[in-house]
Amino acid sequence: MIAHPMRIETKRGLQPRTTTWLLFGGAKELARLERLVSNAGWDGSSYRAELYRELCDYGYHRIVRRFWKKNGGTALNIDEWSQIGRSLVGARLHSEGRRFLGAWRERPGVGMWMVANYTLCLSRFRRSQLEELRAACQDALCGLPHDDCASFLAHVLAEACALLGDKEAFLQTWNTYSTYFGTELKKNEYFQPRRRHLLGDVPMMARYLQQNETRLYRKMLWKLRWGSVPSAQTRSGAEREPFANVPWWVWWLLFMLVLQLFRNPQ
């Protein structure tokens, strides 16, 4: 999140949990560097941010969270804070991500892409979180420099207004941020894949409201509310990784069983 600030997508998907138990290759070297930086007698927050960025780029989000917890659960500067937040979102720890990134308004130097990461932790199906989703998008679009996430936040803001039943706020969003609607995404713009339907749905809903086509608007609203409900297999935003729901104690029992077999060969 340094040269180009928008770091939501990664070069690799989330690494399986088993891959993070023992690190090899480049990940192992980065872990060694992290220990050196954290054990130094000076503030290594900026250097840790770079290490965290590389680990997140290659799907080691859980490792970043582990380092953060080991270092006391604090983040000294905005770069480190942003990478920790990114790791929580990437690891699909949405509840923890909401608590951590929810303080973005109190952090100087927050970029719009960091708020976009925060919105990925908020549910469209809980009113309290939907209201916070609307507030976060409004505050970011009004108070932060716009970057390659601005179009995404504008569409999410319109979506939240519609789902909350606020037609006036929906049209106000449509008029205020009209440059982001009804256009194709630029090359480097971010837009969450599962929300790309908003690129066509929002302009259509705005047209129906402006033409007083209430029935058609309600039909689109129903589609917006229920048409994109994720299936049980993709509720986390991607296919569940194998063995993701196996409790840790099951792995521990299997490990102890194998260890016992090697200790007592027949």
Stockholm file with secondary structure:
# STOCKHOLM 1.0

chainA/1-266         MIAHPMRIETKRGLQPRTTTWLLFGGAKELARLERLVSNAGWDGSSYRAELYRELCDYGYHRIVRRFWKKNGGTALNIDEWSQIGRSLVGARLHSEGRRFLGAWRERPGVGMWMVANYTLCLSRFRRSQLEELRAACQDALCGLPHDDCASFLAHVLAEACALLGDKEAFLQTWNTYSTYFGTELKKNEYFQPRRRHLLGDVPMMARYLQQNETRLYRKMLWKLRWGSVPSAQTRSGAEREPFANVPWWVWWLLFMLVLQLFRNPQ
#=GR chainA/1-266 SS CCSSCCCCSCSSCCCCGGGGTSCCHHHHHHHHHHHHHHTSSSCCHHHHHHHHHHHHHTTCHHHHHHHHHHTTSCCCSHHHHHHHHHHHHHTTCHHHHHHHHTTGGGSTTCCHHHHHHHHTTSCSSSHHHHHHHHHHHHHHHHHSCCCTTHHHHHHHHHHHHHHTTCHHHHHHHHHHTGGGSSSCCCTTCCCCGGGTTHHHHHHHHHHHHHTTCHHHHHHHHHHHHHTTCCCTTSTTSSCCCTTTTSCHHHHHHHHHHHHHHHHSCC
#=GC SS_cons         CCSSCCCCSCSSCCCCGGGGTSCCHHHHHHHHHHHHHHTSSSCCHHHHHHHHHHHHHTTCHHHHHHHHHHTTSCCCSHHHHHHHHHHHHHTTCHHHHHHHHTTGGGSTTCCHHHHHHHHTTSCSSSHHHHHHHHHHHHHHHHHSCCCTTHHHHHHHHHHHHHHTTCHHHHHHHHHHTGGGSSSCCCTTCCCCGGGTTHHHHHHHHHHHHHTTCHHHHHHHHHHHHHTTCCCTTSTTSSCCCTTTTSCHHHHHHHHHHHHHHHHSCC
//
